[in-house]
Amino acid sequence: MAQILTLEEMRALVGKKMGTSSWFTIDQKRIDAFADVTEDWQFIHVDPEATKETPFGTTIAHGFLTLSMLSAMVYEMPVLENVAMGVNYGFDKVRFLSPVPAGARIRGHFTLTALDESKPGFVTSHTSVEVEIEGQDKPALAAEWIGRRYFGEEA
């Protein structure tokens, strides 16, 4: 379960690492399911035989699959108390830096870079995220993620 923080405690995290998620395995079953949901069946994702002849040598996860895993990873990061709901607001930047081969494990590293409290009733968080591929030096992706947290009670 994620650590629950007061707004004051969350403010103190700005500029600091919030945490690192658990590892998630990106196996072929997950890649195939993502291909079915998004209707993106490009052979580099779903055809292990054909990918033997590519520079990757194996199937790789969709970049958007890796990006979507942030939703699972962030559940392990600290959360604000008295929040009724959180929503994705978008990204200022997303870069897919390395392919994630089928069977690899990934995890996210989260750093809170800004907390905007300029409007009442919610805060806007800006989080720098890097997704590590186990055993590799270069990350799978780097992103600047924006989220909104709406309060249910006075913070």
DSSP file (Angstrom, degrees, kcal/mol; ACC not computed):
  #  RESIDUE AA STRUCTURE BP1 BP2  ACC     N-H-->O    O-->H-N    N-H-->O    O-->H-N    TCO  KAPPA ALPHA  PHI   PSI    X-CA   Y-CA   Z-CA
    1    1 A M              0   0    0      0, 0.0    75,-0.1     0, 0.0     2,-0.1   0.000 360.0 360.0 360.0 140.6    0.0    0.0    0.0
    2    2 A A        -     0   0    0     73,-0.3     2,-0.2     1,-0.1    75,-0.1  -0.348 360.0-103.6 -71.5 148.7    1.2    3.5   -0.9
    3    3 A Q        -     0   0    0     73,-0.3    76,-2.9    -2,-0.1     2,-0.5  -0.524  32.1-135.3 -70.0 135.1    2.3    5.9    1.8
    4    4 A I  E     -a   79   0A   0     -2,-0.2     2,-0.3    74,-0.2    76,-0.2  -0.846  26.1-169.8 -98.1 126.8   -0.3    8.6    2.5
    5    5 A L  E     -a   80   0A   0     74,-3.6    76,-2.5    -2,-0.5     2,-0.1  -0.847  21.2-122.4-117.6 149.7    1.2   12.1    2.8
    6    6 A T     >  -     0   0    0     -2,-0.3     4,-2.3    74,-0.2     5,-0.2  -0.395  38.3-105.3 -75.0 165.6   -0.2   15.5    3.9
    7    7 A L  H  > S+     0   0    0    148,-0.4     4,-2.6     1,-0.2     5,-0.2   0.896 123.9  53.7 -60.3 -39.7    0.0   18.3    1.4
    8    8 A E  H  > S+     0   0    0      1,-0.2     4,-1.6     2,-0.2    -1,-0.2   0.910 109.2  47.8 -61.3 -42.6    2.9   19.8    3.4
    9    9 A E  H  > S+     0   0    0      1,-0.2     4,-0.5     2,-0.2    -1,-0.2   0.872 111.2  51.0 -66.2 -37.0    4.8   16.5    3.2
   10   10 A M  H >< S+     0   0    0     -4,-2.3     3,-1.3     1,-0.2     4,-0.5   0.905 106.1  54.8 -67.4 -40.6    4.1   16.3   -0.5
   11   11 A R  H >< S+     0   0    0     -4,-2.6     3,-1.4     1,-0.3    -1,-0.2   0.890 102.8  57.8 -56.5 -39.2    5.5   19.8   -1.0
   12   12 A A  H 3< S+     0   0    0     -4,-1.6    -1,-0.3     1,-0.3    -2,-0.2   0.678  98.3  61.6 -67.5 -17.2    8.7   18.7    0.7
   13   13 A L  T X< S+     0   0    0     -3,-1.3     3,-2.8    -4,-0.5    99,-0.3   0.608  72.3 120.4 -83.5 -12.8    9.1   16.0   -1.9
   14   14 A V  T <  S+     0   0    0     -3,-1.4    99,-0.2    -4,-0.5     3,-0.1  -0.315  83.9  15.9 -57.7 127.7    9.4   18.5   -4.8
   15   15 A G  T 3  S+     0   0    0     97,-3.8     2,-0.3     1,-0.3    -1,-0.3   0.445 112.8  99.8  87.6   1.5   12.7   18.0   -6.4
   16   16 A K  E <  S-B  112   0B   0     -3,-2.8    96,-1.7    96,-0.6     2,-0.3  -0.826  82.9 -95.4-120.8 157.5   13.2   14.6   -4.8
   17   17 A K  E     -B  111   0B   0     -2,-0.3    94,-0.3    94,-0.2     3,-0.1  -0.554  27.4-163.9 -69.3 127.2   12.8   11.0   -5.8
   18   18 A M  E     -     0   0B   0     92,-2.8     2,-0.3    -2,-0.3    93,-0.2   0.815  54.4 -78.9 -80.6 -33.6    9.4    9.7   -4.7
   19   19 A G  E     -B  110   0B   0     91,-1.5    91,-2.8    58,-0.1     2,-0.4  -0.942  35.4 -89.3 158.2-179.9   10.3    6.1   -5.2
   20   20 A T  E     -B  109   0B   0     -2,-0.3    89,-0.2    89,-0.2    -3,-0.0  -0.987  37.6-131.8-126.3 134.5   10.9    3.1   -7.4
   21   21 A S        -     0   0    0     87,-2.7    52,-0.1    -2,-0.4    53,-0.1  -0.172  30.0 -90.7 -76.7 173.6    8.1    0.7   -8.3
   22   22 A S        -     0   0    0     51,-0.1    86,-0.4     1,-0.1     2,-0.2  -0.280  54.2 -86.8 -70.7 168.7    8.2   -3.1   -8.2
   23   23 A W        -     0   0    0     84,-0.1     2,-0.4    82,-0.1    84,-0.2  -0.587  39.2-159.8 -79.1 143.9    9.3   -5.0  -11.3
   24   24 A F  E     -C  106   0B   0     82,-2.6    82,-2.6    -2,-0.2     2,-0.4  -0.996  13.7-133.8-124.9 129.6    6.8   -5.9  -14.0
   25   25 A T  E     -C  105   0B   0     -2,-0.4     2,-0.9    80,-0.2    80,-0.2  -0.699   8.9-157.7 -84.9 129.8    7.3   -8.7  -16.5
   26   26 A I  E     +C  104   0B   0     78,-3.2    77,-2.8    -2,-0.4    78,-0.6  -0.742  28.3 171.4-106.6  82.0    6.5   -7.8  -20.0
   27   27 A D     >  -     0   0    0     -2,-0.9     4,-2.2    75,-0.3     3,-0.3  -0.328  49.1 -99.2 -89.6 172.7    6.0  -11.2  -21.5
   28   28 A Q  H  > S+     0   0    0      1,-0.2     4,-3.0     2,-0.2     5,-0.2   0.850 121.0  59.2 -61.7 -34.6    4.6  -12.2  -24.9
   29   29 A K  H  > S+     0   0    0      1,-0.2     4,-2.2     2,-0.2    -1,-0.2   0.918 108.3  44.8 -60.6 -43.1    1.2  -12.8  -23.5
   30   30 A R  H  > S+     0   0    0     -3,-0.3     4,-2.3     2,-0.2    -2,-0.2   0.906 113.7  50.2 -66.9 -41.5    1.0   -9.2  -22.2
   31   31 A I  H  X S+     0   0    0     -4,-2.2     4,-2.4     2,-0.2    -2,-0.2   0.927 111.6  48.1 -62.6 -45.1    2.3   -7.9  -25.5
   32   32 A D  H  X S+     0   0    0     -4,-3.0     4,-2.3     2,-0.2    -1,-0.2   0.903 110.7  51.0 -63.0 -41.7   -0.2   -9.9  -27.5
   33   33 A A  H  X S+     0   0    0     -4,-2.2     4,-2.3    -5,-0.2    -1,-0.2   0.907 110.8  48.8 -62.9 -41.1   -3.1   -8.7  -25.3
   34   34 A F  H  X S+     0   0    0     -4,-2.3     4,-2.6     1,-0.2     6,-0.3   0.907 109.3  52.9 -64.8 -41.1   -2.0   -5.1  -25.8
   35   35 A A  H  X>S+     0   0    0     -4,-2.4     4,-1.4     1,-0.2     5,-1.2   0.904 110.1  48.7 -59.3 -41.6   -1.8   -5.7  -29.6
   36   36 A D  H  <5S+     0   0    0     -4,-2.3    -2,-0.2     2,-0.2    -1,-0.2   0.913 112.7  46.7 -66.3 -42.3   -5.4   -7.0  -29.5
   37   37 A V  H  <5S+     0   0    0     -4,-2.3    -2,-0.2     1,-0.2    -1,-0.2   0.896 123.2  33.5 -66.8 -40.1   -6.7   -4.1  -27.5
   38   38 A T  H  <5S-     0   0    0     -4,-2.6    -1,-0.2    -5,-0.2    -2,-0.2   0.531 101.6-127.9 -95.0  -6.2   -5.0   -1.5  -29.6
   39   39 A E  T  <5 +     0   0    0     -4,-1.4     2,-0.7    -5,-0.2    -3,-0.2   0.832  65.0 136.0  59.4  34.8   -5.2   -3.3  -32.9
   40   40 A D      < +     0   0    0     -5,-1.2    -1,-0.2    -6,-0.3    -2,-0.1  -0.834  16.7 160.1-112.6  89.7   -1.5   -2.8  -33.4
   41   41 A W        +     0   0    0     -2,-0.7     5,-0.1    -3,-0.1    -1,-0.1  -0.077  10.7 160.9-103.1  32.2   -0.3   -6.2  -34.7
   42   42 A Q    >>  -     0   0    0      1,-0.1     3,-2.4     3,-0.1     4,-1.2  -0.284  49.9-118.9 -54.9 139.3    3.0   -5.1  -36.2
   43   43 A F  H 3> S+     0   0    0      1,-0.3     4,-2.2     2,-0.2     8,-0.2   0.766 108.5  68.7 -58.2 -28.8    5.2   -8.1  -36.6
   44   44 A I  H 34 S+     0   0    0      1,-0.2    16,-2.6     2,-0.2    -1,-0.3   0.702 109.7  37.9 -65.3 -15.0    7.9   -6.7  -34.3
   45   45 A H  H <4 S+     0   0    0     -3,-2.4    -1,-0.2    14,-0.2    -2,-0.2   0.764 130.2  22.5 -99.5 -33.2    5.5   -7.1  -31.4
   46   46 A V  H  < S+     0   0    0     -4,-1.2    -2,-0.2     1,-0.2    -3,-0.2   0.459 103.0  73.5-122.7  -1.7    3.7  -10.4  -32.2
   47   47 A D     X  +     0   0    0     -4,-2.2     4,-2.0    -5,-0.2     5,-0.2  -0.779  46.4 179.9-121.7  89.4    5.7  -12.6  -34.5
   48   48 A P  H  > S+     0   0    0      0, 0.0     4,-0.5     0, 0.0    -1,-0.2   0.832  83.5  52.4 -56.3 -35.3    8.7  -14.2  -32.7
   49   49 A E  H >4 S+     0   0    0      1,-0.2     3,-1.1     2,-0.2     4,-0.3   0.952 110.7  45.1 -67.2 -49.4    9.8  -16.1  -35.9
   50   50 A A  H >4 S+     0   0    0      1,-0.2     3,-1.2     2,-0.2    -1,-0.2   0.831 107.3  59.6 -64.9 -31.9    9.9  -13.0  -38.1
   51   51 A T  H >< S+     0   0    0     -4,-2.0     3,-1.6     1,-0.3     6,-0.8   0.637  84.2  78.7 -76.1 -11.5   11.7  -10.9  -35.5
   52   52 A K  T << S+     0   0    0     -3,-1.1    -1,-0.3    -4,-0.5    -2,-0.2   0.785  94.0  52.1 -62.0 -24.3   14.6  -13.3  -35.4
   53   53 A E  T <  S+     0   0    0     -3,-1.2    -1,-0.3    -4,-0.3    -2,-0.2   0.346  97.4  85.4 -93.8   4.8   15.8  -11.6  -38.6
   54   54 A T  S X  S-     0   0    0     -3,-1.6     3,-0.6     1,-0.1    -3,-0.0  -0.564  94.6-104.1-100.0 167.7   15.5   -8.0  -37.1
   55   55 A P  T 3  S+     0   0    0      0, 0.0    -1,-0.1     0, 0.0    -3,-0.0   0.751 121.5  58.3 -60.2 -22.6   18.2   -6.1  -35.1
   56   56 A F  T 3  S-     0   0    0     -5,-0.1    -4,-0.1     2,-0.1     3,-0.1   0.838  88.9-153.2 -77.1 -32.9   16.1   -6.9  -32.0
   57   57 A G  S <  S+     0   0    0     -6,-0.8     2,-0.3    -3,-0.6    -5,-0.1   0.367  70.9  38.5  76.9  -6.5   16.3  -10.7  -32.5
   58   58 A T  S    S-     0   0    0     -7,-0.2    -2,-0.1   -14,-0.1    -1,-0.1  -0.944 101.5 -70.8-158.3 172.2   13.0  -11.1  -30.6
   59   59 A T        -     0   0    0     -2,-0.3    43,-2.6   -14,-0.1     2,-0.3  -0.400  47.5-153.0 -70.2 154.7    9.6   -9.5  -30.3
   60   60 A I  B     -G  101   0C   0    -16,-2.6     2,-0.1    41,-0.3     3,-0.1  -0.928  18.9-102.1-128.6 153.9    9.5   -6.2  -28.4
   61   61 A A        -     0   0    0     39,-3.1    39,-0.4    -2,-0.3     2,-0.1  -0.390  42.7-101.2 -69.3 149.0    6.8   -4.4  -26.4
   62   62 A H     >  -     0   0    0      1,-0.1     4,-2.0   -31,-0.1     3,-0.3  -0.445  27.4-125.9 -61.1 142.7    4.9   -1.6  -27.9
   63   63 A G  H  > S+     0   0    0      1,-0.2     4,-2.4     2,-0.2     5,-0.1   0.896 113.5  53.8 -58.4 -38.6    6.2    1.8  -26.7
   64   64 A F  H  > S+     0   0    0      2,-0.2     4,-2.4     1,-0.2    -1,-0.2   0.791 103.5  55.7 -69.8 -26.7    2.7    2.6  -25.6
   65   65 A L  H  > S+     0   0    0     -3,-0.3     4,-1.4     2,-0.2    -1,-0.2   0.944 109.0  46.9 -65.8 -47.2    2.5   -0.6  -23.6
   66   66 A T  H  < S+     0   0    0     -4,-2.0     3,-0.4     1,-0.2     4,-0.3   0.926 114.0  48.5 -58.6 -44.9    5.6    0.4  -21.7
   67   67 A L  H >< S+     0   0    0     -4,-2.4     3,-1.6     1,-0.2     4,-0.3   0.902 107.8  54.5 -61.4 -42.2    4.1    3.9  -21.2
   68   68 A S  H >< S+     0   0    0     -4,-2.4     3,-1.4     1,-0.3     4,-0.5   0.754  93.2  71.1 -67.3 -22.9    0.7    2.5  -20.1
   69   69 A M  T >X S+     0   0    0     -4,-1.4     4,-2.3    -3,-0.4     3,-0.6   0.683  78.5  78.9 -67.0 -15.9    2.5    0.5  -17.4
   70   70 A L  H <> S+     0   0    0     -3,-1.6     4,-2.7    -4,-0.3    -1,-0.3   0.855  84.4  63.0 -57.8 -33.1    3.2    3.8  -15.6
   71   71 A S  H <4 S+     0   0    0     -3,-1.4     4,-0.5    -4,-0.3    -1,-0.2   0.886 108.2  39.7 -60.7 -39.3   -0.4    3.5  -14.4
   72   72 A A  H X4 S+     0   0    0     -3,-0.6     3,-0.7    -4,-0.5     4,-0.2   0.884 115.8  52.0 -74.9 -39.8    0.3    0.3  -12.5
   73   73 A M  H >< S+     0   0    0     -4,-2.3     3,-1.6     1,-0.2    -2,-0.2   0.867 101.2  59.7 -65.9 -37.6    3.7    1.5  -11.3
   74   74 A V  G >< S+     0   0    0     -4,-2.7     3,-2.0     1,-0.3    -1,-0.2   0.724  86.0  77.0 -69.0 -20.2    2.5    4.8   -9.8
   75   75 A Y  G <  S+     0   0    0     -3,-0.7   -73,-0.3    -4,-0.5    -1,-0.3   0.714  92.0  55.6 -61.5 -18.4    0.1    3.0   -7.4
   76   76 A E  G <  S+     0   0    0     -3,-1.6   -73,-0.3    -4,-0.2    -1,-0.3   0.496  91.0  93.0 -91.1  -4.7    3.2    2.3   -5.3
   77   77 A M  S <  S-     0   0    0     -3,-2.0   -58,-0.1    -4,-0.2   -75,-0.1  -0.484  92.2 -80.5 -86.7 159.4    4.2    5.9   -5.0
   78   78 A P        -     0   0    0      0, 0.0     2,-0.3     0, 0.0   -74,-0.2  -0.224  48.7-154.4 -56.2 146.8    3.2    8.2   -2.1
   79   79 A V  E     -a    4   0A   0    -76,-2.9   -74,-3.6    -3,-0.1     2,-0.2  -0.885  16.7-107.6-123.7 155.9   -0.4    9.7   -2.4
   80   80 A L  E >   -a    5   0A   0     -2,-0.3     3,-0.7   -76,-0.2   -74,-0.2  -0.575  34.3-118.1 -79.7 142.6   -2.0   12.8   -1.0
   81   81 A E  T 3  S+     0   0    0    -76,-2.5     3,-0.1    -2,-0.2    -1,-0.1  -0.397  93.7  26.7 -73.1 158.8   -4.5   12.5    1.9
   82   82 A N  T 3  S+     0   0    0      1,-0.2    70,-2.7    69,-0.1    71,-1.0   0.733  81.5 148.5  62.0  26.8   -8.1   13.6    1.3
   83   83 A V  E <   -D  151   0B   0     -3,-0.7    68,-0.3    68,-0.3    -1,-0.2  -0.821  31.1-170.6 -94.3 125.2   -7.9   13.0   -2.4
   84   84 A A  E    S-     0   0B   0     66,-2.7     2,-0.3    -2,-0.6    67,-0.2   0.839  70.2 -13.6 -80.8 -36.0  -11.3   12.0   -3.9
   85   85 A M  E     -D  150   0B   0     65,-1.4    65,-3.0     2,-0.0     2,-0.4  -0.983  55.0-145.3-162.9 155.3   -9.8   11.2   -7.3
   86   86 A G  E     -D  149   0B   0     -2,-0.3     2,-0.3    63,-0.2    63,-0.2  -0.956  18.2-172.2-123.0 146.0   -6.7   11.5   -9.5
   87   87 A V  E     -D  148   0B   0     61,-2.5    61,-2.6    -2,-0.4     2,-0.3  -0.969  29.5-108.9-135.9 151.9   -6.6   11.9  -13.2
   88   88 A N  E     -D  147   0B   0     -2,-0.3    59,-0.2    59,-0.2     3,-0.1  -0.635  27.1-177.7 -73.4 134.0   -4.0   11.9  -15.9
   89   89 A Y  E     -     0   0B   0     57,-2.6     2,-0.3     1,-0.4    58,-0.2   0.605  47.8-102.8-105.8 -20.1   -3.6   15.4  -17.3
   90   90 A G  E     -D  146   0B   0     56,-1.4    56,-3.2     0, 0.0    -1,-0.4  -0.889  34.5 -69.9 135.8-163.8   -1.0   14.5  -19.9
   91   91 A F  E     -D  145   0B   0     -2,-0.3    54,-0.2    54,-0.2     3,-0.1  -0.990  11.7-161.2-133.7 139.7    2.7   14.6  -20.7
   92   92 A D  E    S+     0   0B   0     52,-2.4     2,-0.3    -2,-0.4    53,-0.1   0.746  87.9   5.1 -83.9 -27.1    5.0   17.4  -21.5
   93   93 A K  E     +D  144   0B   0     51,-0.9    51,-2.7     2,-0.0     2,-0.4  -0.970  58.4 179.3-158.6 137.4    7.5   15.0  -22.9
   94   94 A V  E     -D  143   0B   0     -2,-0.3     2,-0.4    49,-0.2    49,-0.2  -0.980   7.8-179.7-139.4 130.1    7.7   11.2  -23.7
   95   95 A R  E     -D  142   0B   0     47,-2.6    47,-2.1    -2,-0.4     2,-0.8  -0.997  21.0-148.2-131.5 129.8   10.7    9.6  -25.3
   96   96 A F  E     +D  141   0B   0     -2,-0.4    45,-0.3    45,-0.2    44,-0.1  -0.855  26.7 170.2 -94.4 106.2   11.1    5.9  -26.1
   97   97 A L        +     0   0    0     43,-1.7    43,-0.2    -2,-0.8    44,-0.2   0.792  57.9  13.5 -95.3 -32.2   14.8    5.3  -25.6
   98   98 A S  S    S-     0   0    0     42,-1.4    -1,-0.3    40,-0.0     2,-0.1  -0.998  77.6-109.5-145.6 143.3   15.2    1.5  -25.8
   99   99 A P        -     0   0    0      0, 0.0   -37,-0.1     0, 0.0    42,-0.0  -0.430  25.8-133.4 -70.3 148.1   13.1   -1.4  -26.9
  100  100 A V        -     0   0    0    -39,-0.4   -39,-3.1    -2,-0.1     3,-0.1  -0.897  23.2-141.3-102.1 107.6   11.7   -3.7  -24.2
  101  101 A P  B >   -G   60   0C   0      0, 0.0     3,-2.3     0, 0.0   -41,-0.3  -0.365  31.5 -89.4 -69.2 148.4   12.3   -7.3  -25.3
  102  102 A A  T 3  S+     0   0    0    -43,-2.6   -75,-0.3     1,-0.3     3,-0.1  -0.316 116.5  26.6 -54.8 134.1    9.6   -9.9  -24.6
  103  103 A G  T 3  S+     0   0    0    -77,-2.8    -1,-0.3     1,-0.3   -76,-0.2   0.253  92.4 129.6  94.4 -11.0   10.2  -11.5  -21.3
  104  104 A A  E <   -C   26   0B   0     -3,-2.3   -78,-3.2   -78,-0.6     2,-0.4  -0.307  53.3-130.7 -73.7 159.0   12.1   -8.4  -19.8
  105  105 A R  E     -C   25   0B   0    -80,-0.2    29,-2.9    29,-0.2     2,-0.3  -0.915  24.5-172.7-110.8 141.1   11.2   -6.9  -16.5
  106  106 A I  E     -CE  24 133B   0    -82,-2.6   -82,-2.6    -2,-0.4     2,-0.3  -0.902   7.0-177.9-128.2 157.1   10.7   -3.1  -16.1
  107  107 A R  E     - E   0 132B   0     25,-1.6    25,-2.8    -2,-0.3     2,-0.3  -0.983  22.0-121.0-150.9 156.9   10.2   -0.8  -13.2
  108  108 A G  E     - E   0 131B   0    -86,-0.4   -87,-2.7    -2,-0.3     2,-0.5  -0.781   8.5-156.5-105.6 143.2    9.6    3.0  -12.8
  109  109 A H  E     -BE  20 130B   0     21,-2.5    21,-1.9    -2,-0.3     2,-0.4  -0.981  19.6-161.2-114.2 124.4   11.7    5.6  -11.0
  110  110 A F  E     -BE  19 129B   0    -91,-2.8   -92,-2.8    -2,-0.5   -91,-1.5  -0.914  14.2-179.9-117.5 129.1    9.6    8.6  -10.0
  111  111 A T  E     -BE  17 128B   0     17,-2.5    17,-3.0    -2,-0.4     2,-0.6  -0.991  25.7-135.4-126.6 122.7   10.8   12.1   -9.1
  112  112 A L  E     +BE  16 127B   0    -96,-1.7   -97,-3.8    -2,-0.4   -96,-0.6  -0.669  27.6 174.2 -76.2 117.6    8.3   14.9   -8.2
  113  113 A T  E     +     0   0B   0     13,-2.9     2,-0.3    -2,-0.6    14,-0.2   0.710  60.3   1.8-100.8 -23.7    9.5   18.0  -10.1
  114  114 A A  E     - E   0 126B   0     12,-1.6    12,-2.6  -100,-0.0     2,-0.4  -0.984  48.5-157.9-161.1 153.4    6.7   20.4   -9.3
  115  115 A L  E     - E   0 125B   0     -2,-0.3     2,-0.6    10,-0.2    10,-0.2  -0.935  16.0-158.6-137.0 110.4    3.4   20.8   -7.4
  116  116 A D  E     + E   0 124B   0      8,-3.3     8,-2.4    -2,-0.4     3,-0.2  -0.815  21.5 165.4 -97.8 118.7    1.0   23.5   -8.6
  117  117 A E        +     0   0    0     -2,-0.6    -1,-0.1     6,-0.2     4,-0.1  -0.003  36.6 120.8-115.8  25.7   -1.5   24.6   -6.1
  118  118 A S        +     0   0    0      6,-0.1    -1,-0.1     2,-0.1     5,-0.1   0.651  68.1  52.5 -72.2 -16.1   -2.6   27.8   -7.9
  119  119 A K  S >  S-     0   0    0      3,-0.4     3,-0.9    -3,-0.2     2,-0.1  -0.946  89.8-111.6-120.8 143.0   -6.3   26.8   -8.2
  120  120 A P  T 3  S+     0   0    0      0, 0.0    -2,-0.1     0, 0.0     3,-0.0  -0.356  92.5  30.0 -72.0 149.9   -8.6   25.7   -5.3
  121  121 A G  T 3  S+     0   0    0     -4,-0.1    30,-2.3    -2,-0.1     2,-0.3   0.213 116.0  37.6  94.1 -14.9   -9.9   22.1   -5.0
  122  122 A F  E <   - F   0 150B   0     -3,-0.9    -3,-0.4    28,-0.2     2,-0.3  -0.987  62.0-138.2-157.7 163.8   -7.0   20.3   -6.7
  123  123 A V  E     - F   0 149B   0     26,-1.8    26,-2.4    -2,-0.3     2,-0.5  -0.949  15.3-141.2-123.4 150.4   -3.2   20.2   -7.2
  124  124 A T  E     -EF 116 148B   0     -8,-2.4    -8,-3.3    -2,-0.3     2,-0.4  -0.956  18.7-158.8-111.8 122.1   -1.3   19.5  -10.4
  125  125 A S  E     -EF 115 147B   0     22,-2.9    22,-2.2    -2,-0.5     2,-0.5  -0.784   8.0-158.0-102.4 144.7    1.7   17.3  -10.1
  126  126 A H  E     -EF 114 146B   0    -12,-2.6   -13,-2.9    -2,-0.4   -12,-1.6  -0.990  18.7-176.8-119.3 122.1    4.6   17.2  -12.5
  127  127 A T  E     -EF 112 145B   0     18,-3.0    18,-3.2    -2,-0.5     2,-0.5  -0.976  22.2-144.0-128.8 128.2    6.6   14.0  -12.2
  128  128 A S  E     -EF 111 144B   0    -17,-3.0   -17,-2.5    -2,-0.4     2,-0.4  -0.784  27.2-170.6 -86.1 129.2    9.8   12.9  -14.1
  129  129 A V  E     -EF 110 143B   0     14,-2.9    14,-2.6    -2,-0.5     2,-0.4  -0.973  15.1-175.1-128.0 136.6    9.6    9.2  -14.8
  130  130 A E  E     -EF 109 142B   0    -21,-1.9   -21,-2.5    -2,-0.4     2,-0.7  -0.999  15.6-148.1-127.4 131.2   12.2    6.9  -16.1
  131  131 A V  E     -EF 108 141B   0     10,-2.5     9,-2.9    -2,-0.4    10,-0.9  -0.888  15.8-153.1-103.7 116.8   11.4    3.2  -16.9
  132  132 A E  E     -E  107   0B   0    -25,-2.8   -25,-1.6    -2,-0.7     2,-0.5  -0.616   6.1-144.6 -87.2 142.6   14.4    0.9  -16.3
  133  133 A I  E >   -E  106   0B   0      5,-0.3     3,-2.3    -2,-0.3   -27,-0.2  -0.951  35.7-107.4-104.5 123.8   14.8   -2.4  -18.1
  134  134 A E  T 3  S+     0   0    0    -29,-2.9   -29,-0.2    -2,-0.5     3,-0.1  -0.240 100.8   9.2 -54.9 128.8   16.4   -5.0  -15.8
  135  135 A G  T 3  S+     0   0    0      1,-0.2     2,-0.4   -31,-0.1    -1,-0.3   0.472 106.9 104.9  82.5   2.6   20.0   -5.6  -16.7
  136  136 A Q    <   -     0   0    0     -3,-2.3    -3,-0.3     1,-0.1    -1,-0.2  -0.898  60.2-149.3-118.2 147.9   20.3   -2.8  -19.2
  137  137 A D  S    S+     0   0    0     -2,-0.4    -1,-0.1    -3,-0.1    -2,-0.0   0.863  82.2  67.7 -79.1 -37.9   22.0    0.6  -18.9
  138  138 A K  S    S-     0   0    0      1,-0.1    -5,-0.3    -6,-0.0    -2,-0.0  -0.706  86.1-123.2 -89.9 131.4   19.7    2.6  -21.1
  139  139 A P        -     0   0    0      0, 0.0    -7,-0.2     0, 0.0     3,-0.1  -0.242  10.1-127.7 -69.7 160.0   16.1    3.1  -19.9
  140  140 A A  S    S-     0   0    0     -9,-2.9   -43,-1.7     1,-0.3   -42,-1.4   0.894  85.4  -9.3 -70.5 -42.6   13.1    2.1  -21.9
  141  141 A L  E     -DF  96 131B   0    -10,-0.9   -10,-2.5   -45,-0.3     2,-0.4  -0.993  51.0-152.6-155.1 159.2   11.5    5.5  -21.7
  142  142 A A  E     +DF  95 130B   0    -47,-2.1   -47,-2.6    -2,-0.3     2,-0.3  -0.996  26.8 170.6-132.4 138.3   11.7    8.9  -20.0
  143  143 A A  E     -DF  94 129B   0    -14,-2.6   -14,-2.9    -2,-0.4     2,-0.6  -0.986  36.6-138.7-148.3 154.7    8.7   11.1  -19.5
  144  144 A E  E     -DF  93 128B   0    -51,-2.7   -52,-2.4    -2,-0.3   -51,-0.9  -0.949  36.2-164.2-112.8 104.8    7.4   14.2  -17.8
  145  145 A W  E     -DF  91 127B   0    -18,-3.2   -18,-3.0    -2,-0.6     2,-0.5  -0.747   9.6-158.1-102.4 135.4    4.0   13.2  -16.5
  146  146 A I  E     +DF  90 126B   0    -56,-3.2   -57,-2.6    -2,-0.4   -56,-1.4  -0.943  16.5 173.9-114.2 130.9    1.3   15.6  -15.3
  147  147 A G  E     -DF  88 125B   0    -22,-2.2   -22,-2.9    -2,-0.5     2,-0.4  -0.944  20.5-143.6-133.5 155.9   -1.5   14.5  -13.0
  148  148 A R  E     -DF  87 124B   0    -61,-2.6   -61,-2.5    -2,-0.3     2,-0.5  -0.960   6.9-163.5-119.6 139.4   -4.3   16.2  -11.1
  149  149 A R  E     -DF  86 123B   0    -26,-2.4   -26,-1.8    -2,-0.4     2,-0.4  -0.978   9.8-155.8-123.6 116.9   -5.5   15.2   -7.6
  150  150 A Y  E     -DF  85 122B   0    -65,-3.0   -66,-2.7    -2,-0.5   -65,-1.4  -0.789  16.9-128.0 -96.5 131.1   -8.9   16.5   -6.6
  151  151 A F  E     -D   83   0B   0    -30,-2.3   -68,-0.3    -2,-0.4   -69,-0.1  -0.521  16.2-166.6 -81.9 142.9   -9.6   16.9   -2.9
  152  152 A G  S    S+     0   0    0    -70,-2.7     2,-0.3    -2,-0.2   -69,-0.2   0.683  81.6  13.0 -94.5 -25.7  -12.7   15.4   -1.3
  153  153 A E  S    S-     0   0    0    -71,-1.0     2,-0.1   -32,-0.0    -1,-0.1  -0.835 108.5 -60.9-137.8 173.8  -12.2   17.4    1.9
  154  154 A E              0   0    0     -2,-0.3    -2,-0.1     1,-0.2    -1,-0.0  -0.404 360.0 360.0 -60.3 131.2  -10.1   20.4    2.9
  155  155 A A              0   0    0     -2,-0.1  -148,-0.4  -149,-0.0    -1,-0.2   0.442 360.0 360.0 -86.6 360.0   -6.4   19.6    2.5
